[in-house]
Amino acid sequence: MRALKGKIPRIQGDHRGAELHAYRAYALATVARFWPDGHIPASARPWMKEAGRIILELDRLAADFQRARAGNRRQDANRIRRQQNGQRFALLRLEDAMAAQAGRSVQTFAEAHRASLAVVP
């Protein structure tokens, strides 16, 4: 099996589906954020794959949540919302681990936003 462009790890055999394009976009952005040279260390590859799986699951849960809301199924919507929160927390933990492995300081969203505002003239 060949590597994907950008040397991001595969999470499935065939990456031609639309949802797997979302994984590729996330993975390329994550590589650019944590490893600007484009090289993912071998120790971080499993974290990247798991984070990609979580991204895909969050996309599926978002679609399920919209269907539940449209069908006025409040119990299903609440259950899906709880699942989404758990997946988001797991994704944040994985991204923190990747940032620590990359030697980058972990910024909260608010800190990153303040830093971006300081750059804009």
N, CA, C and O atoms as CSV, one atom per row, in Angstrom:
chain,resi,resn,atom,element,x,y,z
A,1,MET,N,N,0.846,-1.173,0.000
A,1,MET,CA,C,0.000,0.000,0.000
A,1,MET,C,C,0.895,1.240,0.000
A,1,MET,O,O,1.778,1.375,0.846
A,2,ARG,N,N,0.662,2.132,-0.942
A,2,ARG,CA,C,1.456,3.351,-1.037
A,2,ARG,C,C,1.024,4.362,0.013
A,2,ARG,O,O,-0.120,4.361,0.466
A,3,ALA,N,N,1.963,5.225,0.390
A,3,ALA,CA,C,1.653,6.306,1.326
A,3,ALA,C,C,0.845,7.373,0.597
A,3,ALA,O,O,0.927,7.510,-0.623
A,4,LEU,N,N,0.076,8.113,1.356
A,4,LEU,CA,C,-0.673,9.230,0.790
A,4,LEU,C,C,0.267,10.404,0.535
A,4,LEU,O,O,1.373,10.452,1.074
A,5,LYS,N,N,-0.179,11.345,-0.287
A,5,LYS,CA,C,0.614,12.547,-0.511
A,5,LYS,C,C,0.811,13.245,0.826
A,5,LYS,O,O,-0.109,13.320,1.640
A,6,GLY,N,N,1.995,13.744,1.040
A,6,GLY,CA,C,2.287,14.403,2.299
A,6,GLY,C,C,2.721,13.425,3.361
A,6,GLY,O,O,2.963,13.824,4.501
A,7,LYS,N,N,2.828,12.152,3.021
A,7,LYS,CA,C,3.298,11.099,3.925
A,7,LYS,C,C,2.428,10.959,5.168
A,7,LYS,O,O,2.917,10.555,6.223
A,8,ILE,N,N,1.144,11.290,5.054
A,8,ILE,CA,C,0.253,11.103,6.206
A,8,ILE,C,C,-0.142,9.636,6.278
A,8,ILE,O,O,-0.277,8.981,5.245
A,9,PRO,N,N,-0.327,9.116,7.479
A,9,PRO,CA,C,-0.658,7.690,7.612
A,9,PRO,C,C,-2.067,7.387,7.115
A,9,PRO,O,O,-2.982,8.197,7.266
A,10,ARG,N,N,-2.221,6.227,6.529
A,10,ARG,CA,C,-3.531,5.777,6.063
A,10,ARG,C,C,-4.348,5.256,7.234
A,10,ARG,O,O,-3.801,4.664,8.165
A,11,ILE,N,N,-5.648,5.475,7.188
A,11,ILE,CA,C,-6.527,4.873,8.190
A,11,ILE,C,C,-7.443,3.841,7.548
A,11,ILE,O,O,-8.094,3.067,8.250
A,12,GLN,N,N,-7.497,3.823,6.218
A,12,GLN,CA,C,-8.234,2.814,5.470
A,12,GLN,C,C,-7.464,2.508,4.190
A,12,GLN,O,O,-6.570,3.259,3.798
A,13,GLY,N,N,-7.810,1.428,3.561
A,13,GLY,CA,C,-7.118,1.046,2.349
A,13,GLY,C,C,-7.359,1.987,1.184
A,13,GLY,O,O,-6.442,2.256,0.409
A,14,ASP,N,N,-8.580,2.494,1.047
A,14,ASP,CA,C,-8.946,3.338,-0.075
A,14,ASP,C,C,-9.325,4.716,0.452
A,14,ASP,O,O,-10.272,4.845,1.227
A,15,HIS,N,N,-8.602,5.731,0.042
A,15,HIS,CA,C,-8.836,7.086,0.537
A,15,HIS,C,C,-9.495,7.974,-0.503
A,15,HIS,O,O,-9.283,9.186,-0.510
A,16,ARG,N,N,-10.301,7.376,-1.391
A,16,ARG,CA,C,-10.936,8.176,-2.432
A,16,ARG,C,C,-12.295,8.709,-2.028
A,16,ARG,O,O,-12.856,9.535,-2.747
A,17,GLY,N,N,-12.848,8.274,-0.909
A,17,GLY,CA,C,-14.168,8.731,-0.479
A,17,GLY,C,C,-14.143,10.164,0.025
A,17,GLY,O,O,-13.095,10.688,0.403
A,18,ALA,N,N,-15.306,10.783,0.022
A,18,ALA,CA,C,-15.418,12.186,0.434
A,18,ALA,C,C,-15.039,12.374,1.895
A,18,ALA,O,O,-14.370,13.346,2.247
A,19,GLU,N,N,-15.467,11.441,2.752
A,19,GLU,CA,C,-15.156,11.616,4.169
A,19,GLU,C,C,-13.660,11.464,4.430
A,19,GLU,O,O,-13.129,12.069,5.361
A,20,LEU,N,N,-12.986,10.669,3.625
A,20,LEU,CA,C,-11.552,10.506,3.821
A,20,LEU,C,C,-10.765,11.689,3.276
A,20,LEU,O,O,-9.598,11.871,3.623
A,21,HIS,N,N,-11.392,12.491,2.426
A,21,HIS,CA,C,-10.768,13.745,2.022
A,21,HIS,C,C,-10.741,14.697,3.218
A,21,HIS,O,O,-9.812,15.493,3.355
A,22,ALA,N,N,-11.749,14.620,4.079
A,22,ALA,CA,C,-11.759,15.430,5.299
A,22,ALA,C,C,-10.610,15.013,6.213
A,22,ALA,O,O,-9.968,15.859,6.835
A,23,TYR,N,N,-10.352,13.701,6.294
A,23,TYR,CA,C,-9.220,13.227,7.095
A,23,TYR,C,C,-7.911,13.768,6.531
A,23,TYR,O,O,-7.050,14.227,7.281
A,24,ARG,N,N,-7.763,13.714,5.223
A,24,ARG,CA,C,-6.534,14.197,4.606
A,24,ARG,C,C,-6.329,15.681,4.893
A,24,ARG,O,O,-5.214,16.103,5.202
A,25,ALA,N,N,-7.387,16.470,4.795
A,25,ALA,CA,C,-7.283,17.901,5.077
A,25,ALA,C,C,-6.880,18.132,6.536
A,25,ALA,O,O,-6.023,18.968,6.824
A,26,TYR,N,N,-7.503,17.385,7.452
A,26,TYR,CA,C,-7.152,17.520,8.867
A,26,TYR,C,C,-5.697,17.109,9.100
A,26,TYR,O,O,-4.952,17.798,9.796
A,27,ALA,N,N,-5.303,15.983,8.512
A,27,ALA,CA,C,-3.948,15.473,8.732
A,27,ALA,C,C,-2.898,16.436,8.182
A,27,ALA,O,O,-1.885,16.684,8.837
A,28,LEU,N,N,-3.125,16.976,6.997
A,28,LEU,CA,C,-2.157,17.921,6.426
A,28,LEU,C,C,-2.057,19.184,7.279
A,28,LEU,O,O,-0.963,19.713,7.474
A,29,ALA,N,N,-3.191,19.673,7.788
A,29,ALA,CA,C,-3.174,20.853,8.654
A,29,ALA,C,C,-2.453,20.556,9.966
A,29,ALA,O,O,-1.717,21.398,10.478
A,30,THR,N,N,-2.665,19.364,10.505
A,30,THR,CA,C,-2.012,18.992,11.756
A,30,THR,C,C,-0.510,18.847,11.565
A,30,THR,O,O,0.270,19.281,12.413
A,31,VAL,N,N,-0.102,18.243,10.464
A,31,VAL,CA,C,1.327,18.108,10.177
A,31,VAL,C,C,1.955,19.493,10.035
A,31,VAL,O,O,3.039,19.738,10.565
A,32,ALA,N,N,1.292,20.385,9.334
A,32,ALA,CA,C,1.830,21.738,9.158
A,32,ALA,C,C,1.919,22.480,10.487
A,32,ALA,O,O,2.826,23.286,10.693
A,33,ARG,N,N,0.980,22.206,11.385
A,33,ARG,CA,C,0.974,22.904,12.672
A,33,ARG,C,C,2.049,22.382,13.608
A,33,ARG,O,O,2.718,23.171,14.276
A,34,PHE,N,N,2.230,21.061,13.672
A,34,PHE,CA,C,3.149,20.480,14.644
A,34,PHE,C,C,4.524,20.162,14.070
A,34,PHE,O,O,5.523,20.256,14.783
A,35,TRP,N,N,4.592,19.789,12.803
A,35,TRP,CA,C,5.855,19.398,12.174
A,35,TRP,C,C,6.004,20.147,10.861
A,35,TRP,O,O,5.726,19.588,9.800
A,36,PRO,N,N,6.438,21.400,10.911
A,36,PRO,CA,C,6.517,22.210,9.685
A,36,PRO,C,C,7.417,21.614,8.606
A,36,PRO,O,O,7.250,21.931,7.428
A,37,ASP,N,N,8.359,20.766,8.981
A,37,ASP,CA,C,9.221,20.158,7.969
A,37,ASP,C,C,8.501,19.054,7.196
A,37,ASP,O,O,9.037,18.537,6.217
A,38,GLY,N,N,7.285,18.686,7.631
A,38,GLY,CA,C,6.486,17.693,6.931
A,38,GLY,C,C,6.771,16.259,7.320
A,38,GLY,O,O,6.142,15.341,6.793
A,39,HIS,N,N,7.706,16.045,8.233
A,39,HIS,CA,C,8.069,14.690,8.649
A,39,HIS,C,C,7.360,14.358,9.964
A,39,HIS,O,O,7.593,15.009,10.983
A,40,ILE,N,N,6.498,13.344,9.935
A,40,ILE,CA,C,5.807,12.892,11.147
A,40,ILE,C,C,6.681,11.824,11.797
A,40,ILE,O,O,6.988,10.815,11.162
A,41,PRO,N,N,7.087,12.025,13.050
A,41,PRO,CA,C,7.879,10.996,13.719
A,41,PRO,C,C,7.082,9.706,13.853
A,41,PRO,O,O,5.856,9.730,13.968
A,42,ALA,N,N,7.782,8.593,13.837
A,42,ALA,CA,C,7.118,7.292,13.926
A,42,ALA,C,C,6.304,7.173,15.205
A,42,ALA,O,O,5.265,6.514,15.222
A,43,SER,N,N,6.769,7.806,16.273
A,43,SER,CA,C,6.041,7.710,17.543
A,43,SER,C,C,4.724,8.476,17.523
A,43,SER,O,O,3.846,8.215,18.345
A,44,ALA,N,N,4.576,9.419,16.593
A,44,ALA,CA,C,3.349,10.218,16.521
A,44,ALA,C,C,2.355,9.673,15.501
A,44,ALA,O,O,1.204,10.110,15.479
A,45,ARG,N,N,2.764,8.742,14.666
A,45,ARG,CA,C,1.875,8.221,13.627
A,45,ARG,C,C,0.622,7.558,14.195
A,45,ARG,O,O,-0.462,7.792,13.660
A,46,PRO,N,N,0.709,6.744,15.247
A,46,PRO,CA,C,-0.529,6.175,15.796
A,46,PRO,C,C,-1.489,7.232,16.338
A,46,PRO,O,O,-2.707,7.088,16.232
A,47,TRP,N,N,-0.927,8.300,16.923
A,47,TRP,CA,C,-1.782,9.380,17.421
A,47,TRP,C,C,-2.488,10.075,16.266
A,47,TRP,O,O,-3.667,10.416,16.360
A,48,MET,N,N,-1.756,10.282,15.177
A,48,MET,CA,C,-2.350,10.928,14.004
A,48,MET,C,C,-3.474,10.073,13.427
A,48,MET,O,O,-4.528,10.592,13.061
A,49,LYS,N,N,-3.249,8.770,13.347
A,49,LYS,CA,C,-4.281,7.884,12.817
A,49,LYS,C,C,-5.522,7.901,13.707
A,49,LYS,O,O,-6.645,7.973,13.208
A,50,GLU,N,N,-5.320,7.836,15.021
A,50,GLU,CA,C,-6.465,7.840,15.934
A,50,GLU,C,C,-7.197,9.173,15.886
A,50,GLU,O,O,-8.427,9.201,15.925
A,51,ALA,N,N,-6.465,10.273,15.803
A,51,ALA,CA,C,-7.106,11.587,15.683
A,51,ALA,C,C,-7.921,11.655,14.389
A,51,ALA,O,O,-9.006,12.235,14.370
A,52,GLY,N,N,-7.405,11.069,13.318
A,52,GLY,CA,C,-8.145,11.032,12.060
A,52,GLY,C,C,-9.432,10.240,12.174
A,52,GLY,O,O,-10.468,10.637,11.641
A,53,ARG,N,N,-9.359,9.120,12.872
A,53,ARG,CA,C,-10.578,8.326,13.088
A,53,ARG,C,C,-11.609,9.108,13.900
A,53,ARG,O,O,-12.810,9.025,13.640
A,54,ILE,N,N,-11.133,9.861,14.877
A,54,ILE,CA,C,-12.052,10.674,15.683
A,54,ILE,C,C,-12.686,11.762,14.830
A,54,ILE,O,O,-13.879,12.033,14.968
A,55,ILE,N,N,-11.915,12.387,13.953
A,55,ILE,CA,C,-12.456,13.420,13.057
A,55,ILE,C,C,-13.576,12.838,12.200
A,55,ILE,O,O,-14.628,13.458,12.042
A,56,LEU,N,N,-13.348,11.647,11.648
A,56,LEU,CA,C,-14.381,11.013,10.823
A,56,LEU,C,C,-15.612,10.683,11.657
A,56,LEU,O,O,-16.740,10.866,11.199
A,57,GLU,N,N,-15.405,10.200,12.871
A,57,GLU,CA,C,-16.539,9.873,13.746
A,57,GLU,C,C,-17.311,11.135,14.110
A,57,GLU,O,O,-18.541,11.112,14.162
A,58,LEU,N,N,-16.606,12.235,14.363
A,58,LEU,CA,C,-17.291,13.497,14.663
A,58,LEU,C,C,-18.128,13.964,13.472
A,58,LEU,O,O,-19.225,14.491,13.658
A,59,ASP,N,N,-17.627,13.780,12.265
A,59,ASP,CA,C,-18.407,14.134,11.071
A,59,ASP,C,C,-19.673,13.285,10.987
A,59,ASP,O,O,-20.751,13.799,10.690
A,60,ARG,N,N,-19.541,11.986,11.248
A,60,ARG,CA,C,-20.716,11.102,11.213
A,60,ARG,C,C,-21.712,11.469,12.300
A,60,ARG,O,O,-22.920,11.494,12.064
A,61,LEU,N,N,-21.201,11.754,13.492
A,61,LEU,CA,C,-22.090,12.132,14.592
A,61,LEU,C,C,-22.808,13.449,14.292
A,61,LEU,O,O,-23.973,13.614,14.655
A,62,ALA,N,N,-22.129,14.381,13.637
A,62,ALA,CA,C,-22.767,15.652,13.286
A,62,ALA,C,C,-23.931,15.427,12.328
A,62,ALA,O,O,-24.983,16.052,12.462
A,63,ALA,N,N,-23.740,14.533,11.363
A,63,ALA,CA,C,-24.828,14.223,10.426
A,63,ALA,C,C,-25.976,13.529,11.158
A,63,ALA,O,O,-27.141,13.840,10.912
A,64,ASP,N,N,-25.660,12.595,12.051
A,64,ASP,CA,C,-26.697,11.924,12.844
A,64,ASP,C,C,-27.445,12.918,13.723
A,64,ASP,O,O,-28.663,12.832,13.878
A,65,PHE,N,N,-26.698,13.867,14.299
A,65,PHE,CA,C,-27.319,14.873,15.158
A,65,PHE,C,C,-28.307,15.731,14.369
A,65,PHE,O,O,-29.399,16.028,14.854
A,66,GLN,N,N,-27.927,16.127,13.161
A,66,GLN,CA,C,-28.826,16.928,12.337
A,66,GLN,C,C,-30.092,16.156,11.978
A,66,GLN,O,O,-31.186,16.721,11.983
A,67,ARG,N,N,-29.949,14.863,11.667
A,67,ARG,CA,C,-31.131,14.049,11.363
A,67,ARG,C,C,-32.024,13.896,12.590
A,67,ARG,O,O,-33.249,13.940,12.482
A,68,ALA,N,N,-31.410,13.718,13.753
A,68,ALA,CA,C,-32.199,13.575,14.978
A,68,ALA,C,C,-32.947,14.874,15.301
A,68,ALA,O,O,-34.106,14.841,15.713
A,69,ARG,N,N,-32.280,16.008,15.114
A,69,ARG,CA,C,-32.929,17.294,15.368
A,69,ARG,C,C,-34.065,17.538,14.366
A,69,ARG,O,O,-35.134,18.029,14.729
A,70,ALA,N,N,-33.816,17.191,13.116
A,70,ALA,CA,C,-34.846,17.394,12.089
A,70,ALA,C,C,-36.056,16.496,12.350
A,70,ALA,O,O,-37.189,16.889,12.071
A,71,GLY,N,N,-35.826,15.309,12.876
A,71,GLY,CA,C,-36.907,14.380,13.180
A,71,GLY,C,C,-37.517,14.582,14.556
A,71,GLY,O,O,-38.376,13.811,14.985
A,72,ASN,N,N,-37.062,15.636,15.253
A,72,ASN,CA,C,-37.572,15.961,16.582
A,72,ASN,C,C,-37.407,14.780,17.554
A,72,ASN,O,O,-38.287,14.498,18.367
A,73,ARG,N,N,-36.267,14.108,17.448
A,73,ARG,CA,C,-35.951,13.002,18.353
A,73,ARG,C,C,-34.975,13.532,19.404
A,73,ARG,O,O,-33.759,13.419,19.250
A,74,ARG,N,N,-35.516,14.103,20.459
A,74,ARG,CA,C,-34.719,14.794,21.459
A,74,ARG,C,C,-33.777,13.856,22.203
A,74,ARG,O,O,-32.629,14.219,22.464
A,75,GLN,N,N,-34.242,12.650,22.551
A,75,GLN,CA,C,-33.383,11.712,23.274
A,75,GLN,C,C,-32.177,11.309,22.430
A,75,GLN,O,O,-31.053,11.264,22.930
A,76,ASP,N,N,-32.408,11.021,21.167
A,76,ASP,CA,C,-31.303,10.673,20.276
A,76,ASP,C,C,-30.336,11.845,20.128
A,76,ASP,O,O,-29.120,11.655,20.146
A,77,ALA,N,N,-30.872,13.048,19.982
A,77,ALA,CA,C,-30.023,14.229,19.828
A,77,ALA,C,C,-29.156,14.434,21.067
A,77,ALA,O,O,-27.972,14.750,20.950
A,78,ASN,N,N,-29.736,14.257,22.253
A,78,ASN,CA,C,-28.959,14.410,23.481
A,78,ASN,C,C,-27.885,13.340,23.613
A,78,ASN,O,O,-26.772,13.627,24.056
A,79,ARG,N,N,-28.209,12.115,23.235
A,79,ARG,CA,C,-27.227,11.025,23.290
A,79,ARG,C,C,-26.073,11.320,22.334
A,79,ARG,O,O,-24.907,11.137,22.684
A,80,ILE,N,N,-26.397,11.769,21.147
A,80,ILE,CA,C,-25.361,12.083,20.158
A,80,ILE,C,C,-24.504,13.245,20.647
A,80,ILE,O,O,-23.286,13.232,20.470
A,81,ARG,N,N,-25.123,14.242,21.258
A,81,ARG,CA,C,-24.367,15.385,21.778
A,81,ARG,C,C,-23.369,14.938,22.842
A,81,ARG,O,O,-22.239,15.425,22.877
A,82,ARG,N,N,-23.779,14.016,23.710
A,82,ARG,CA,C,-22.858,13.492,24.724
A,82,ARG,C,C,-21.711,12.732,24.074
A,82,ARG,O,O,-20.566,12.842,24.514
A,83,GLN,N,N,-22.006,11.965,23.037
A,83,GLN,CA,C,-20.950,11.248,22.318
A,83,GLN,C,C,-19.979,12.225,21.659
A,83,GLN,O,O,-18.767,12.010,21.671
A,84,GLN,N,N,-20.516,13.290,21.087
A,84,GLN,CA,C,-19.667,14.289,20.452
A,84,GLN,C,C,-18.721,14.920,21.465
A,84,GLN,O,O,-17.542,15.123,21.174
A,85,ASN,N,N,-19.232,15.229,22.651
A,85,ASN,CA,C,-18.385,15.839,23.674
A,85,ASN,C,C,-17.239,14.912,24.065
A,85,ASN,O,O,-16.106,15.364,24.232
A,86,GLY,N,N,-17.522,13.631,24.212
A,86,GLY,CA,C,-16.477,12.674,24.533
A,86,GLY,C,C,-15.428,12.575,23.440
A,86,GLY,O,O,-14.231,12.509,23.721
A,87,GLN,N,N,-15.879,12.565,22.191
A,87,GLN,CA,C,-14.952,12.484,21.064
A,87,GLN,C,C,-14.105,13.760,20.959
A,87,GLN,O,O,-12.912,13.694,20.666
A,88,ARG,N,N,-14.721,14.900,21.197
A,88,ARG,CA,C,-13.965,16.159,21.148
A,88,ARG,C,C,-12.891,16.193,22.225
A,88,ARG,O,O,-11.766,16.629,21.980
A,89,PHE,N,N,-13.249,15.730,23.421
A,89,PHE,CA,C,-12.279,15.691,24.514
A,89,PHE,C,C,-11.119,14.758,24.159
A,89,PHE,O,O,-9.959,15.089,24.407
A,90,ALA,N,N,-11.425,13.604,23.583
A,90,ALA,CA,C,-10.377,12.663,23.174
A,90,ALA,C,C,-9.486,13.288,22.103
A,90,ALA,O,O,-8.270,13.098,22.123
A,91,LEU,N,N,-10.074,14.024,21.176
A,91,LEU,CA,C,-9.294,14.677,20.119
A,91,LEU,C,C,-8.362,15.724,20.726
A,91,LEU,O,O,-7.197,15.813,20.339
A,92,LEU,N,N,-8.863,16.513,21.667
A,92,LEU,CA,C,-8.011,17.511,22.317
A,92,LEU,C,C,-6.844,16.857,23.043
A,92,LEU,O,O,-5.720,17.355,22.996
A,93,ARG,N,N,-7.110,15.745,23.713
A,93,ARG,CA,C,-6.031,15.033,24.419
A,93,ARG,C,C,-4.987,14.523,23.429
A,93,ARG,O,O,-3.789,14.625,23.692
A,94,LEU,N,N,-5.424,13.979,22.300
A,94,LEU,CA,C,-4.479,13.510,21.286
A,94,LEU,C,C,-3.663,14.657,20.707
A,94,LEU,O,O,-2.455,14.527,20.507
A,95,GLU,N,N,-4.318,15.773,20.439
A,95,GLU,CA,C,-3.593,16.917,19.892
A,95,GLU,C,C,-2.603,17.472,20.914
A,95,GLU,O,O,-1.513,17.904,20.540
A,96,ASP,N,N,-2.965,17.466,22.192
A,96,ASP,CA,C,-2.021,17.884,23.231
A,96,ASP,C,C,-0.816,16.952,23.268
A,96,ASP,O,O,0.320,17.406,23.408
A,97,ALA,N,N,-1.061,15.645,23.141
A,97,ALA,CA,C,0.040,14.681,23.133
A,97,ALA,C,C,0.940,14.892,21.925
A,97,ALA,O,O,2.163,14.822,22.044
A,98,MET,N,N,0.344,15.151,20.760
A,98,MET,CA,C,1.150,15.397,19.562
A,98,MET,C,C,1.953,16.687,19.711
A,98,MET,O,O,3.108,16.748,19.290
A,99,ALA,N,N,1.355,17.715,20.302
A,99,ALA,CA,C,2.066,18.977,20.504
A,99,ALA,C,C,3.234,18.779,21.466
A,99,ALA,O,O,4.323,19.307,21.240
A,100,ALA,N,N,3.013,18.025,22.528
A,100,ALA,CA,C,4.089,17.768,23.477
A,100,ALA,C,C,5.201,16.960,22.819
A,100,ALA,O,O,6.379,17.221,23.060
A,101,GLN,N,N,4.844,15.995,22.000
A,101,GLN,CA,C,5.827,15.179,21.308
A,101,GLN,C,C,6.626,16.023,20.322
A,101,GLN,O,O,7.819,15.793,20.123
A,102,ALA,N,N,5.967,16.997,19.707
A,102,ALA,CA,C,6.626,17.868,18.737
A,102,ALA,C,C,7.453,18.955,19.417
A,102,ALA,O,O,8.184,19.691,18.755
A,103,GLY,N,N,7.333,19.054,20.753
A,103,GLY,CA,C,8.083,20.074,21.478
A,103,GLY,C,C,7.468,21.445,21.388
A,103,GLY,O,O,8.141,22.445,21.639
A,104,ARG,N,N,6.217,21.511,21.040
A,104,ARG,CA,C,5.515,22.791,20.933
A,104,ARG,C,C,4.756,23.043,22.229
A,104,ARG,O,O,4.295,22.115,22.893
A,105,SER,N,N,4.639,24.315,22.568
A,105,SER,CA,C,3.822,24.643,23.727
A,105,SER,C,C,2.361,24.496,23.339
A,105,SER,O,O,1.958,24.867,22.237
A,106,VAL,N,N,1.584,23.958,24.241
A,106,VAL,CA,C,0.171,23.737,23.973
A,106,VAL,C,C,-0.567,25.023,24.299
A,106,VAL,O,O,-0.549,25.494,25.436
A,107,GLN,N,N,-1.223,25.589,23.277
A,107,GLN,CA,C,-1.987,26.809,23.461
A,107,GLN,C,C,-3.465,26.486,23.515
A,107,GLN,O,O,-3.951,25.606,22.805
A,108,THR,N,N,-4.164,27.200,24.355
A,108,THR,CA,C,-5.614,27.093,24.312
A,108,THR,C,C,-6.097,27.878,23.107
A,108,THR,O,O,-5.350,28.656,22.514
A,109,PHE,N,N,-7.346,27.665,22.755
A,109,PHE,CA,C,-7.904,28.383,21.615
A,109,PHE,C,C,-7.854,29.886,21.872
A,109,PHE,O,O,-7.542,30.655,20.963
A,110,ALA,N,N,-8.160,30.319,23.106
A,110,ALA,CA,C,-8.160,31.746,23.431
A,110,ALA,C,C,-6.757,32.332,23.289
A,110,ALA,O,O,-6.600,33.441,22.778
A,111,GLU,N,N,-5.735,31.596,23.737
A,111,GLU,CA,C,-4.364,32.082,23.603
A,111,GLU,C,C,-3.963,32.198,22.132
A,111,GLU,O,O,-3.331,33.176,21.730
A,112,ALA,N,N,-4.329,31.207,21.344
A,112,ALA,CA,C,-4.014,31.245,19.918
A,112,ALA,C,C,-4.726,32.408,19.244
A,112,ALA,O,O,-4.157,33.057,18.367
A,113,HIS,N,N,-5.960,32.678,19.641
A,113,HIS,CA,C,-6.722,33.788,19.061
A,113,HIS,C,C,-6.082,35.126,19.438
A,113,HIS,O,O,-5.940,36.004,18.587
A,114,ARG,N,N,-5.697,35.288,20.698
A,114,ARG,CA,C,-5.037,36.515,21.117
A,114,ARG,C,C,-3.723,36.710,20.356
A,114,ARG,O,O,-3.403,37.824,19.943
A,115,ALA,N,N,-2.974,35.642,20.174
A,115,ALA,CA,C,-1.709,35.732,19.438
A,115,ALA,C,C,-1.950,36.139,17.985
A,115,ALA,O,O,-1.186,36.926,17.426
A,116,SER,N,N,-2.995,35.611,17.379
A,116,SER,CA,C,-3.282,35.964,15.986
A,116,SER,C,C,-3.731,37.419,15.877
A,116,SER,O,O,-3.439,38.078,14.879
A,117,LEU,N,N,-4.427,37.925,16.875
A,117,LEU,CA,C,-4.853,39.326,16.847
A,117,LEU,C,C,-3.660,40.259,17.033
A,117,LEU,O,O,-3.648,41.365,16.492
A,118,ALA,N,N,-2.655,39.822,17.796
A,118,ALA,CA,C,-1.477,40.650,18.013
A,118,ALA,C,C,-0.671,40.810,16.733
A,118,ALA,O,O,0.030,41.808,16.568
A,119,VAL,N,N,-0.758,39.855,15.835
A,119,VAL,CA,C,0.004,39.904,14.582
A,119,VAL,C,C,-0.638,40.839,13.580
A,119,VAL,O,O,0.063,41.476,12.794
A,120,VAL,N,N,-1.957,40.935,13.592
A,120,VAL,CA,C,-2.695,41.759,12.622
A,120,VAL,C,C,-2.473,43.234,12.963
A,120,VAL,O,O,-2.665,43.638,14.110
A,121,PRO,N,N,-2.065,44.050,11.962
A,121,PRO,CA,C,-1.827,45.492,12.238
A,121,PRO,C,C,-3.092,46.265,12.458
A,121,PRO,O,O,-3.044,47.472,12.697
